[in-house]
Structure formats: structure tokens, C-alpha cells
């Protein structure tokens, strides 16, 4: 290094020490005007652009300028370090595949290049290739055991997010954290990051100000405060999550998604940001992206039953029943607690019963739920329904009777029993159960309607049927079938005009509820005036 270069280097260091990255860049640019082919100057300018790009107080992007300067330097300098620097710049740009290629090139040129292994681990973390990330972090530690605090901390984070139900990973996570602390004094990059983290304390007043704005002006008042803070410090991750939460609360889901994505980009293991991003996609109705985000979460934390269950719900909505069932079954296998797993078993039973028409599988799932929470009345109702659909009326009857021993005044069970007896042709028993259902829940519209149908179609008691159907539509005005049945009853009395009006109401309601074949209503209306 000649005297001129040494002098320039001192000036640049002085500007950097004072936080004047822009002035340091200008010094470098002036020198390059005098000596445009100086590869070392281009290399140094690239470093300065990266530093400026990473400054959390910088609102501009300078990574392309850094890459350009590094590539100019590469024409004259062929070193592992330069490939590493270009890879790092590509990493911050977000071109992860190019970053991987440059890091691998640096490693080929220097197989013991610890920094390249570490950045490769960071890159694979962003790509959700966590096994590869761990392997490269371990190699970074192997080749530079002292200055390895960053690598140990990355391993700590990777073990931590995968520690659910894996005690060994919890131990490994704690061990890596201790090692990251012990090696901290020897790792300049780690020391820099710690100082940066400590500097975030200055944002506490801003966060408090945002809180006060919410109390005074509502959520809208806090947005401007947090946006202003992000403009000043675009590298401070919590601000993006806060903004995302506020946008979600206001129903601005696309804006929320942008903020959560930014938080994840800056911190690829930010589990709360992933969770909130999934919820925002769901609220927006974008189930494809919600599913993909849950799949990434599962890659990070494969043993979290909640993620499998939530993904299964989305896949069910999308109509992908087989994959939904697979993730429900995984959630059940992970079994965090009896109550939660019982609910998932019941959901799985519903999918088998309604979507797959696999009644045996549905019954098995409901029975598994029963073994976990035998006091849950809903299980009896669902299991009885599955036996009924299977035409196994005796088992259905046994299940409902057992349920009544737990909850004798449960209107829904009495109603289901009424339906069961009705199906068996035991009208007196059916009527008795429907009357019990109405006694315990006078507003139970289904019980009123079904009792009315028995009076109308099986016993010819027109007035009793009319009273039942009137009660059903009184308690549920959007019950198309009850309106239809009331119209049938009125038609029998000879009041065709009133019946037509009621059929029209049934037709209008049915457009929303889709309870009845529309042609059946049309046929009934036409039959009135034939």
C-alpha cells in the first residue's frame, strides 16, 4: 500500500468512525476519477456501498452499485474474498441462487473459508433449507472455532425453532447460545451486531409514541408515526411487524402482507411474522399463498401440530381433501394435549364423513376423540350422526342414549333422536323426542320444522303442522325448507294465493341457503294453478 492509498484509507476510516458513509464514498469516487483502473479502490468502494446499504437509517438501496464495483475489481483480482463479497452483496439484494454460486466459488478456491460457509448457512436459512444451513454453520465453526459467535447464534436459532417436542434440540439450542456468548469477543461481525441491537433501545420512545397515538386517535394515528420511524430506520424489524398488525386490524391486508414479508426478509426465522402473514393471506382469501406460507413454517418447525392443523383447514377449503387429511393426521400424531387433539380428531371425522363419504374412517376418528375427551357432548352427536349415515341405527341409538345420560336436557341430542326414530318409522317416539328438544330449546327451528313434517305427511294433522312451520320461520326467517313446508300446508287448506306467496319467499331465501332443489319449488307453484 503506497502513501497516497494509506492517506486515503485513513480519511475513509475517519469518516466512517463519524458515521459519514456518504463522505467516505465521495472520497473513494474522487480517487477513482484520478485512477479508474485501481481494483483496490473499486473493491473498497464496493465495501462502502454495502455498508451504506445495510445502515438501518438509510432509506436508499446501494447494493447494485456495490455489485458493480466488486465485478470491476474482479477483472483484476481473482480471490476467494472477492467472490465472498459479491455473494454477500447478492444475498442482501435477494438473489439467493447467485449468492450460493458465489459462496461456493469462494469455498472452492479456499475450502477452509469460514466466513463463506457462514454466509452460505444464512442463505440456506432464507431458502428454508435448514439442514444445509446447519451443515454449513458447523463447517464455519470447524474452520474458525474462535471467531464463530455468529455461526453459533445461527445454530442456536435453528435449533430453537425446531425444539418443540424435541428436548435434545432444546439442549442443543442452549449449548449453541452459550458458545455464541463465549466466542463473542473474537468475532468482529458478532460484536457489530450486538452493538446494533443495543442501539435499538433508542426506538423505545417511538414505540411508546405509537402506543399513545393509538390511545388518542386510534390505529390510523399510529400508522404515520411508525411509517416515519421506518423511513428513518428501515432495518428495524419490529416496526414492520407493528405496521403489519395495524394494517390487518384496519382490514388493509395487502399492506399488512407487504410489511410482514419485509420483516421475514430481514429476519428469516421470525415465526410471529410468518404466523401473521398466514392470517393476513387467509383474511384476504388468498388460500394458495396462505398454504405456501404454512408449508414454509412447517419446514422451519415441523413438529408444531398447530401449523399442520391450520394448513389442513386451508387445504380443505381449497378442496384438496387427501392432503388436508394427511396434515390433520400429522397434527393428531403430534398430540400436544388431549383437548386439542380431540377437536382435531372430530374435524378429521367430519372431513371423512362429509367430504370423503368414508363413514368407517369417520367413526374411527370420532371414537379416537371420545377416548381423549369422553365428556365432550359434541363427539356423541357427531358419532351418532356417522352411525346413522351408515344406517347402523342401533349403534346410533346407543350413542345418543349415552349422551343423554351426560346431558339429559340437550336439545340437539333429542332432535337427533327424533330424526333417528322417524327414520325407523317409530312416529310416537320421534314426536316425543322433538317435543323434548323444543321444551329444552323453544327456538330450535329444525325441531319445529321436522315435527311439522311428521304432522303433515305422516299423520295428516294440517293445523298442528302449520303451527310448527310458523314457529320454525319465526325463529329462523332464513329457513327456506320451513317456508316451503308452510306453503305446502297452506296449499292443502285451499288458500292458493297465500301458498304462492310463501313458495315465493321460500324461493327467494333458497337462492341464498340452497336447501332445496329450485325445480321443486317451481313445480309446486305451477301445480297450484293447474
MOVEN-V446389 format. One record per residue. SS is DSSP state (hx for helix, st for strand, lp for the rest). PSI is psi as a letter, one per 30 degrees, with the letter a starting at -180 (none if undefined). OMEGA is omega in degrees with one decimal (* if undefined). Layout:
BEGIN
ss = [SS:SS]
psi = [PSI:PSI]
omega = [OMEGA:OMEGA]
END
This chain:
BEGIN
ss = [lp:lp:hx:hx:hx:hx:hx:hx:hx:hx:hx:hx:hx:hx:hx:hx:hx:lp:lp:lp:hx:hx:hx:hx:hx:hx:hx:hx:hx:hx:hx:hx:hx:hx:lp:lp:lp:lp:hx:hx:hx:hx:hx:hx:hx:hx:hx:hx:hx:hx:hx:hx:hx:hx:lp:lp:lp:lp:lp:lp:lp:lp:hx:hx:hx:hx:hx:hx:hx:hx:hx:hx:hx:hx:lp:lp:lp:lp:lp:hx:hx:hx:hx:hx:hx:hx:hx:hx:hx:hx:hx:hx:hx:lp:lp:hx:hx:hx:hx:hx:hx:hx:hx:hx:hx:hx:hx:hx:hx:lp:lp:lp:lp:hx:hx:hx:hx:hx:hx:hx:hx:hx:hx:hx:hx:hx:lp:lp:lp:hx:hx:hx:hx:hx:hx:hx:hx:hx:hx:hx:hx:hx:hx:lp:lp:lp:lp:lp:hx:hx:hx:hx:hx:hx:hx:hx:hx:hx:hx:hx:hx:lp:lp:lp:lp:lp:hx:hx:hx:hx:hx:hx:hx:hx:hx:hx:hx:hx:hx:hx:hx:hx:lp:hx:hx:hx:lp:hx:hx:hx:hx:hx:hx:hx:hx:hx:hx:hx:hx:hx:hx:hx:hx:hx:hx:hx:hx:hx:hx:hx:hx:hx:hx:hx:hx:hx:hx:lp:hx:hx:hx:hx:hx:hx:hx:hx:hx:hx:hx:hx:hx:hx:lp:lp:lp:lp:hx:hx:hx:hx:hx:hx:hx:hx:hx:hx:hx:hx:hx:lp:lp:lp:hx:hx:hx:hx:hx:hx:hx:hx:hx:hx:hx:hx:hx:hx:lp:lp:lp:lp:hx:hx:hx:hx:hx:hx:hx:hx:hx:hx:hx:hx:hx:hx:lp:lp:hx:hx:hx:hx:hx:hx:hx:hx:hx:hx:hx:hx:hx:hx:lp:lp:lp:lp:hx:hx:hx:hx:hx:hx:hx:hx:hx:hx:hx:hx:hx:hx:lp:lp:hx:hx:hx:hx:hx:hx:hx:hx:hx:hx:hx:hx:hx:hx:lp:lp:lp:hx:hx:hx:hx:hx:hx:hx:hx:hx:hx:hx:hx:hx:hx:hx:hx:hx:hx:lp:lp:lp:hx:hx:hx:hx:hx:hx:hx:hx:hx:hx:hx:hx:hx:hx:lp:lp:lp:lp:hx:hx:hx:hx:hx:hx:hx:hx:hx:hx:hx:hx:hx:lp:lp:lp:hx:hx:hx:hx:hx:hx:hx:hx:hx:hx:hx:hx:hx:hx:lp:lp:lp:lp:hx:hx:hx:hx:hx:hx:hx:hx:hx:hx:hx:hx:hx:hx:lp:lp:hx:hx:hx:hx:hx:hx:hx:hx:hx:hx:hx:hx:hx:hx:lp:lp:lp:lp:hx:hx:hx:hx:hx:hx:hx:hx:hx:hx:hx:hx:hx:hx:lp:lp:lp:hx:hx:hx:hx:hx:hx:hx:hx:hx:hx:hx:hx:hx:hx:lp:lp:lp:lp:hx:hx:hx:hx:hx:hx:hx:hx:hx:hx:hx:hx:hx:hx:lp:lp:hx:hx:hx:hx:hx:hx:hx:hx:hx:hx:hx:hx:hx:hx:hx:hx:hx:hx:lp:lp:lp:lp:hx:hx:hx:hx:hx:hx:hx:hx:hx:hx:hx:lp:lp]
psi = [k:l:e:e:e:e:e:e:e:e:e:e:e:e:e:e:e:g:g:i:e:e:e:e:e:e:e:e:e:e:e:f:e:f:i:f:g:j:e:e:e:e:e:e:e:e:e:e:e:e:e:e:e:f:j:f:f:k:g:l:k:g:e:e:e:e:e:e:e:e:e:e:e:f:f:f:k:i:l:e:e:e:e:e:e:e:e:e:e:e:e:f:f:g:i:e:e:e:e:e:e:e:e:e:e:e:e:e:f:j:f:g:j:e:e:e:e:e:f:e:e:e:e:f:e:f:g:g:i:f:e:e:e:e:e:e:e:e:e:e:e:e:f:i:f:e:h:g:e:e:e:e:e:e:e:e:e:e:e:e:f:g:f:k:g:j:e:e:e:e:e:e:e:e:e:e:e:e:e:e:e:e:f:e:f:f:j:e:e:e:e:e:e:e:e:e:e:e:f:f:f:f:f:e:e:e:e:e:e:e:e:e:e:e:e:e:f:a:e:e:e:f:e:e:e:e:e:e:e:e:e:e:i:f:g:j:e:f:e:e:e:e:e:e:e:e:e:e:f:f:g:i:e:e:e:e:e:e:e:e:e:e:e:e:e:f:j:f:g:i:e:e:e:e:e:e:e:e:e:e:e:e:e:f:g:i:f:e:e:e:e:e:e:e:e:e:e:e:e:e:i:f:g:j:e:e:e:e:e:e:e:e:e:e:e:e:e:f:g:i:e:e:e:e:e:e:e:e:e:e:e:e:e:f:i:e:l:e:e:e:e:e:e:e:e:e:e:e:e:e:e:e:e:e:e:f:h:i:e:e:e:e:e:e:e:e:e:e:e:e:f:e:i:f:f:j:e:e:e:e:e:e:e:e:e:e:e:e:e:f:g:i:e:e:e:e:e:e:e:e:e:e:e:f:e:e:i:f:g:j:e:e:e:e:e:e:e:e:e:e:e:e:f:f:g:i:e:e:e:e:e:e:e:e:e:e:e:e:e:f:i:f:g:j:e:e:e:e:e:e:e:e:e:e:e:e:f:f:f:g:i:e:e:e:e:e:e:e:e:e:e:e:f:e:f:i:f:g:j:e:e:e:e:e:e:e:e:e:e:e:e:e:f:f:i:e:e:e:e:e:e:e:e:e:e:e:e:e:e:f:f:e:f:h:f:k:j:e:e:e:e:e:e:e:e:e:f:e:g:none]
omega = [-179.6:-175.4:-178.9:179.8:178.3:179.6:178.9:-178.4:178.2:-179.4:180.0:179.9:179.5:179.2:179.1:179.2:179.6:178.9:-177.2:-178.7:-178.9:179.5:177.8:178.4:-179.8:176.4:-179.6:-179.3:177.6:179.5:179.8:175.8:178.8:-175.3:-171.7:-178.8:-177.6:-175.7:-179.4:177.8:177.1:178.5:-179.0:178.7:176.1:178.0:-179.0:177.8:177.8:179.8:179.9:179.1:-176.0:179.3:-176.2:178.9:-179.7:-179.8:-177.7:-179.8:-177.6:-172.7:177.6:177.6:178.7:-179.6:178.8:-179.3:178.8:-178.3:174.2:179.4:-178.0:178.3:-178.4:-176.2:178.3:-175.8:176.8:-178.0:-178.5:175.8:176.7:-179.2:178.6:176.9:178.9:178.5:178.2:176.5:-179.0:176.3:-179.1:177.5:-169.5:179.3:176.6:178.5:178.5:-179.1:-179.1:178.0:178.0:176.3:178.9:-179.6:176.8:-180.0:177.5:-175.4:179.6:-175.1:-172.9:-177.9:179.4:176.7:-178.8:-179.4:174.2:177.0:177.8:-179.3:179.0:175.7:178.4:178.8:-179.6:174.2:-166.1:176.2:177.5:179.5:180.0:-178.6:-177.9:175.5:178.4:176.2:177.1:178.8:-178.9:-174.1:175.7:-171.3:-178.8:-177.6:-172.5:-177.0:-179.6:-179.0:177.2:-178.9:176.7:176.9:176.2:-178.6:-179.6:176.6:-176.3:-177.5:178.9:-173.3:-178.5:179.5:177.6:-174.9:179.6:178.9:176.3:178.2:179.9:179.3:179.1:-180.0:-179.2:178.3:178.7:-180.0:178.0:177.9:-177.6:-178.0:-178.2:-177.1:-175.9:-175.2:-176.7:-179.2:179.0:177.8:178.7:-178.9:178.2:178.2:179.5:179.5:178.9:-179.9:-179.6:178.5:-179.0:179.8:-179.5:177.1:179.5:178.8:179.0:178.0:177.9:177.9:179.2:178.6:178.8:-179.4:-175.6:-170.3:-175.9:-174.7:-179.5:-178.6:-177.9:-175.7:-178.2:179.5:-177.2:177.1:177.6:179.0:178.4:178.0:179.9:-176.2:-174.6:178.8:-176.6:-169.8:-175.6:-179.5:-180.0:178.6:178.3:178.7:179.1:179.8:179.7:178.8:178.7:-180.0:-179.8:-179.0:178.6:-168.9:179.0:176.3:178.7:-179.8:178.7:-178.2:179.7:178.5:179.6:178.1:-179.8:178.9:180.0:179.5:-171.6:176.3:-178.5:-174.2:178.0:179.0:176.4:-178.9:-177.0:176.6:177.1:-177.9:179.6:176.7:179.6:179.5:179.0:-177.0:179.2:-173.8:177.9:-180.0:176.1:179.4:-179.6:179.9:176.0:178.1:176.3:177.2:179.6:174.8:-179.2:-175.9:-173.2:-175.7:177.6:-177.1:-179.6:-178.5:178.4:179.8:180.0:177.2:179.2:178.6:179.9:179.1:176.5:178.2:-179.8:179.6:178.9:-169.3:-176.0:-179.8:177.1:179.7:179.9:-178.2:173.2:-179.8:176.0:178.7:179.1:-179.8:-178.6:167.1:179.3:175.5:-172.3:-174.6:-178.0:-177.8:176.8:178.8:-179.3:176.4:178.7:177.2:178.6:176.7:178.8:179.4:178.3:-174.8:-172.4:-173.6:-175.7:-177.4:178.6:-172.3:178.9:178.1:178.3:-179.6:178.5:-179.5:178.9:179.6:175.6:177.0:-180.0:180.0:-178.8:-176.4:-176.0:-179.9:-176.8:-176.9:-178.1:179.7:179.6:-179.6:-178.6:-179.0:176.9:179.1:179.6:177.2:178.9:179.5:178.7:-177.0:173.9:-169.6:-178.8:177.4:178.0:179.9:178.8:-179.5:-178.0:178.6:176.7:179.6:-179.5:175.3:177.2:-174.3:-173.1:-175.6:179.2:-174.2:-176.8:179.1:177.1:179.0:178.2:176.2:176.4:179.4:-179.8:179.1:178.0:179.3:179.5:179.7:-179.7:-169.6:-179.0:178.0:-179.6:180.0:-179.5:-178.8:178.4:177.7:175.0:-179.9:-179.9:177.8:-176.6:176.3:-175.7:-177.9:-176.0:-172.3:-178.5:179.2:177.3:-177.7:-177.2:176.3:177.7:179.6:177.1:178.7:-174.9:-169.4:-175.1:-174.3:177.6:179.4:-170.0:-176.4:176.9:179.0:-179.7:179.0:178.8:-177.7:177.1:176.4:-178.0:-178.5:175.8:-177.9:177.2:-178.0:-179.0:-178.4:-173.7:-178.1:178.9:175.8:179.8:-179.8:176.6:177.8:177.7:-178.9:-178.9:179.6:-179.8:179.0:177.8:-179.9:-174.2:-178.9:179.6:178.6:-180.0:178.5:-178.0:175.9:179.4:176.6:178.6:-179.7:-179.4:-179.9:-176.3:177.3:179.6:-171.7:179.5:-179.8:-170.6:171.8:-176.8:-179.2:178.6:179.6:179.5:179.9:-180.0:179.3:-179.3:-178.0:-178.8:-170.6:174.9:*]
END
